[in-house]
Amino acid sequence: MFDPNNFFNSFFVIPILNALIVLYKLLEAVKIPGAFGFALILLTVLIRLILNPLTATQLRSTQKLSRLKPEIDRLTEKYKNDKGRLHQEQLKLYQQAGINPAAGCLPLLVQMPILIALYNLFFQILNNGNLAVVTEGINKVVYLPFLKISSLDLTFLGLNLAHKPSEWQKLGWWLLLVPIVTGLLQYWQTKMMTPKNASLASSRSAGEAARSASTGQVPKKEEDMGTMMQKQMSLMMPLMIGYFGYIFPLGLSLYWNTFTVFGIIQQYQLSKEKEVENGKNRQS
């Protein structure tokens, strides 16, 4: 099940699995009901905390780039027929602002294998359908004998984490609340991460319309491609994640919602830092 000869499994999935079983065993030892669910939450939070410096670097870089968007748009319009000069001017702008565009990509590249391994692990455990096979697979790859388990209890707060909301007709309509909550949390996080340049774009469009009216020209209806993509993503991403929450086991929604809530808290903290920084700049 967890092939140790597979590079990705041996370096990412199996170490994370061992950490999960350690947490599960500890919670079971102190008689915590729903030990696996809480172990899943704790492991997700632990990994998010470990990755927090990388995620914060990525988000700060994204925020800085979003603040430069009006200037980048101006340069794009000015040098639209000279790609070489446009590239030079953009690099000069990044240098003046103290921004390295690659700084936002590197942390993401480091995080992705870990996050994929985490998702892959939970999916294999929860979507297998045969707990005996899952237990046997886990026992083959745990690092120490005392980590071996005799069974795996997937009950959490009265729910079986292997059940899927798509089975609501058999299990109860209230399971449909899970993908709805999952989608709404993702929408909240997406909105928080979207650069607030809409008002600038609107005022610019209004100005163009006024100038066109005064000269008798037809106003341009072309919308900035970046703005269009942001609008689409703010709707498509939550819908997609909500659909995954509908067809996948409940445990995966528990993992994803924990992950998303942590991201919302982190985004809120960074927004507060930005407000404090802007306040200091205005005072100076």
Sequence and secondary structure as in RCSB ss.txt:
>XXXX:A:sequence
MFDPNNFFNSFFVIPILNALIVLYKLLEAVKIPGAFGFALILLTVLIRLILNPLTATQLRSTQKLSRLKPEIDRL
TEKYKNDKGRLHQEQLKLYQQAGINPAAGCLPLLVQMPILIALYNLFFQILNNGNLAVVTEGINKVVYLPFLKIS
SLDLTFLGLNLAHKPSEWQKLGWWLLLVPIVTGLLQYWQTKMMTPKNASLASSRSAGEAARSASTGQVPKKEEDM
GTMMQKQMSLMMPLMIGYFGYIFPLGLSLYWNTFTVFGIIQQYQLSKEKEVENGKNRQS
>XXXX:A:secstr
   TTSHHIIIIIHHHHHHHHHHHHHHHHTT TTHHHHHHHHHHHHHHHHHHHHHHHHHHHHHHHHHTHHHHHHH
HHHTTT HHHHHHHHHHHHHHHT  GGGGTHHHHHHHHHHHHHHHHHHHHHSSS HHHHHHHHHHH SSGGG  S
    EETTEETT  GGGHHHH GGGGHHHHHHHHHHHHHHHHHS S HHHHHHHHHHHHHHHHHHT        H
HHHHHHHHHHHHHHHHHHHHHHS HHHHHHHHHHHHHHHHHHHHHHHHHHHHHHHHHH 
